[in-house]
Amino acid sequence: MMQTEVFEKVVGILKPFVREPEALERVGPDTSILGDLKVNSARLVDVVLEMEDAFGIAISDEEADSVRSVGDAVSLVLRKR
């Protein structure tokens, strides 16, 4: 799976949890999940679980804590595959 495909899939996973939908129109690797997209920290756990299911990977708590931006999530998935 290419980086672009992973990026699109990660954005799709984030979409239901985003409280700032306008930010999705200009989402990029540097977009902050908590700050720009307004995904609250409790929902970030749900995002990580969805990523595990969607990509068939296991994400440790430490790895999940390192996910701050959309690019962080994409990089994590690419490393784990």
C-alpha positions as CSV (number, residue, x, y, z in Angstrom):
1,M,0.0,0.0,0.0
2,M,1.4,3.4,-1.1
3,Q,1.7,6.4,1.2
4,T,-1.1,8.2,-0.6
5,E,-3.4,5.3,-0.1
6,V,-2.6,5.1,3.6
7,F,-3.1,8.9,3.9
8,E,-6.5,8.7,2.3
9,K,-7.6,5.7,4.4
10,V,-6.4,7.4,7.6
11,V,-8.3,10.6,6.7
12,G,-11.4,8.4,6.1
13,I,-11.0,6.8,9.5
14,L,-10.6,10.2,11.2
15,K,-13.7,11.7,9.4
16,P,-16.4,10.5,11.8
17,F,-14.5,11.7,14.8
18,V,-13.6,15.2,13.5
19,R,-15.4,18.1,15.2
20,E,-14.0,20.7,12.8
21,P,-15.2,19.3,9.4
22,E,-14.0,22.4,7.4
23,A,-10.4,21.4,8.4
24,L,-10.8,18.2,6.4
25,E,-10.9,20.2,3.2
26,R,-7.3,21.3,3.7
27,V,-6.0,18.3,5.6
28,G,-2.3,17.4,5.1
29,P,0.5,15.6,6.9
30,D,1.1,18.5,9.3
31,T,-2.6,18.7,10.3
32,S,-2.9,18.3,14.1
33,I,-5.5,15.6,14.9
34,L,-6.3,17.2,18.3
35,G,-5.7,20.8,17.5
36,D,-6.8,21.3,13.9
37,L,-9.4,18.6,13.5
38,K,-10.6,18.9,17.1
39,V,-10.7,15.1,17.7
40,N,-10.8,14.8,21.5
41,S,-8.2,12.6,23.2
42,A,-10.8,10.0,24.2
43,R,-11.9,9.6,20.6
44,L,-8.3,9.3,19.5
45,V,-8.3,5.9,21.2
46,D,-11.2,5.0,18.9
47,V,-9.2,6.2,15.9
48,V,-6.2,4.1,16.9
49,L,-8.5,1.0,17.3
50,E,-10.0,1.7,13.9
51,M,-6.5,2.0,12.4
52,E,-5.6,-1.3,13.9
53,D,-8.6,-3.0,12.3
54,A,-8.4,-1.3,9.0
55,F,-4.7,-2.0,8.4
56,G,-4.3,-5.3,10.3
57,I,-1.7,-3.9,12.7
58,A,-1.2,-3.7,16.4
59,I,-0.4,-0.3,17.9
60,S,1.1,-0.1,21.4
61,D,0.1,2.6,23.9
62,E,3.5,4.3,23.5
63,E,3.1,4.3,19.7
64,A,-0.5,5.7,20.0
65,D,0.8,8.5,22.3
66,S,3.3,9.6,19.5
67,V,0.5,10.2,17.0
68,R,-0.1,14.0,17.0
69,S,-0.6,14.7,13.3
70,V,-2.1,13.0,10.3
71,G,1.4,12.5,9.0
72,D,2.4,10.8,12.3
73,A,-0.5,8.3,11.9
74,V,0.5,7.6,8.3
75,S,4.1,7.1,9.2
76,L,3.1,4.7,12.0
77,V,1.0,2.6,9.7
78,L,3.7,2.5,7.1
79,R,6.3,1.4,9.7
80,K,4.0,-1.4,11.0
81,R,3.0,-2.9,7.7
